[in-house]
Amino acid sequence: MFKLNHRFEEDSIFVTKLELCQVRLQNDARFPWFILIPEVEGVEEVDALSVSQQHVLIDESSKVSAALRTVVSADKINVANLGNIVRQLHWHVVARTENDVAWPGPIWGGGTAEKYEDKKRVELIDSFLTALNK
């Protein structure tokens, strides 16, 4: 039975469910940032997924990246799999711009998250879902 790590519940908002992954919006308005979490219990590393699940993860990551690029202006889309703090397998998909507060460095470990205002969060999610479902 799949159980979502409590950190994701605290720091992100559920957006949609794809074939393999739950997609969540990181609640940090400094960066348009989605997280893909394969709904497979006990998996910490990509190589623990079946080969077919690995292919689905890559496909879903590409779709989320393309949808994000459609709805926000970005100089770069970063896709990262770290898991040093939360070991449950998850991939970050982040839109970066050369004028964001962390550019060109990593988004982790600097500054304080700025929670989305309700209206901006809803607008981003709605636009993202429209792009994702095209």
C-alpha positions as CSV (number, residue, x, y, z in Angstrom):
1,M,0.0,0.0,0.0
2,F,1.5,3.3,-1.1
3,K,2.0,5.9,1.7
4,L,3.1,9.5,0.9
5,N,5.9,10.8,3.1
6,H,4.6,13.4,5.5
7,R,7.1,16.1,4.2
8,F,5.3,16.1,0.8
9,E,1.9,16.5,2.5
10,E,3.3,19.5,4.5
11,D,5.3,21.2,1.8
12,S,3.3,20.6,-1.4
13,I,-0.2,20.5,-3.0
14,F,-1.6,17.6,-4.8
15,V,-2.2,18.4,-8.5
16,T,-3.0,15.2,-10.4
17,K,-2.4,11.5,-10.7
18,L,-0.7,10.2,-13.8
19,E,-0.2,6.5,-14.7
20,L,2.7,6.0,-12.3
21,C,3.2,9.3,-10.4
22,Q,1.4,11.6,-8.2
23,V,2.2,15.2,-9.3
24,R,2.4,17.8,-6.6
25,L,3.2,21.6,-6.6
26,Q,5.9,22.6,-4.2
27,N,4.5,25.4,-2.1
28,D,7.3,27.8,-2.9
29,A,6.3,30.7,-5.2
30,R,9.9,31.6,-5.8
31,F,10.2,28.8,-8.3
32,P,7.5,27.1,-10.5
33,W,8.3,23.6,-9.1
34,F,6.4,20.3,-9.5
35,I,7.3,17.0,-7.9
36,L,6.6,13.6,-9.4
37,I,6.3,10.8,-6.8
38,P,5.9,7.2,-8.2
39,E,3.1,5.6,-6.2
40,V,5.1,2.5,-5.5
41,E,5.6,1.6,-1.8
42,G,9.1,1.4,-0.4
43,V,11.0,2.6,-3.4
44,E,13.9,5.0,-2.8
45,E,15.9,4.7,-6.1
46,V,15.0,4.6,-9.8
47,D,16.7,1.3,-10.3
48,A,14.2,-0.3,-7.7
49,L,11.4,0.4,-10.2
50,S,10.7,-2.2,-12.9
51,V,12.1,-1.4,-16.3
52,S,8.6,-0.5,-17.6
53,Q,8.0,1.7,-14.6
54,Q,11.3,3.5,-15.3
55,H,10.2,4.2,-18.8
56,V,6.9,5.6,-17.5
57,L,8.7,7.8,-15.1
58,I,10.9,9.2,-17.9
59,D,7.8,9.8,-20.1
60,E,5.8,11.5,-17.2
61,S,8.8,13.6,-16.4
62,S,9.0,14.8,-20.0
63,K,5.3,15.6,-20.1
64,V,5.5,17.6,-16.9
65,S,8.5,19.4,-18.1
66,A,6.8,20.3,-21.4
67,A,3.6,21.4,-19.7
68,L,5.6,23.6,-17.2
69,R,7.6,25.2,-20.1
70,T,4.2,26.0,-21.8
71,V,2.8,27.9,-18.8
72,V,5.8,29.7,-17.5
73,S,8.7,31.6,-19.0
74,A,11.9,29.6,-18.2
75,D,15.5,29.7,-19.3
76,K,16.0,26.1,-18.1
77,I,13.9,23.3,-16.8
78,N,15.8,21.3,-14.2
79,V,14.9,17.8,-13.4
80,A,16.5,16.4,-10.3
81,N,16.4,13.2,-8.2
82,L,18.1,13.8,-4.8
83,G,16.4,12.2,-1.9
84,N,18.9,13.0,0.7
85,I,16.3,14.4,3.2
86,V,13.2,12.6,1.9
87,R,14.2,9.1,0.7
88,Q,10.9,8.2,-0.9
89,L,11.6,8.3,-4.7
90,H,10.6,11.6,-6.2
91,W,11.7,13.8,-9.1
92,H,11.7,17.6,-9.0
93,V,10.8,19.5,-12.1
94,V,11.7,23.1,-11.7
95,A,11.4,26.1,-14.1
96,R,14.5,28.3,-13.7
97,T,15.2,31.8,-15.0
98,E,18.4,33.7,-15.0
99,N,16.9,36.3,-12.7
100,D,15.5,33.9,-10.0
101,V,16.9,34.3,-6.5
102,A,19.1,31.2,-6.7
103,W,20.4,31.4,-10.3
104,P,22.7,29.9,-11.3
105,G,23.1,27.8,-8.2
106,P,20.8,25.1,-6.9
107,I,17.4,26.0,-5.4
108,W,18.0,24.0,-2.2
109,G,19.5,25.3,0.9
110,G,19.1,29.0,0.3
111,G,16.4,31.4,1.4
112,T,13.0,30.8,2.8
113,A,10.1,29.3,0.9
114,E,7.4,31.8,0.0
115,K,4.0,30.1,0.0
116,Y,1.7,30.7,-3.0
117,E,-1.2,33.2,-2.6
118,D,-4.4,31.2,-3.3
119,K,-5.2,32.9,-6.6
120,K,-1.7,32.5,-8.0
121,R,-1.6,28.8,-7.0
122,V,-4.9,28.1,-8.6
123,E,-4.0,29.9,-11.8
124,L,-0.7,28.0,-12.1
125,I,-2.3,24.6,-11.4
126,D,-5.2,25.3,-13.8
127,S,-2.8,26.4,-16.6
128,F,-0.5,23.5,-15.9
129,L,-3.3,20.9,-16.1
130,T,-4.6,22.4,-19.3
131,A,-1.1,22.2,-20.9
132,L,-0.5,18.7,-19.5
133,N,-3.8,17.3,-20.9
134,K,-3.3,18.7,-24.4
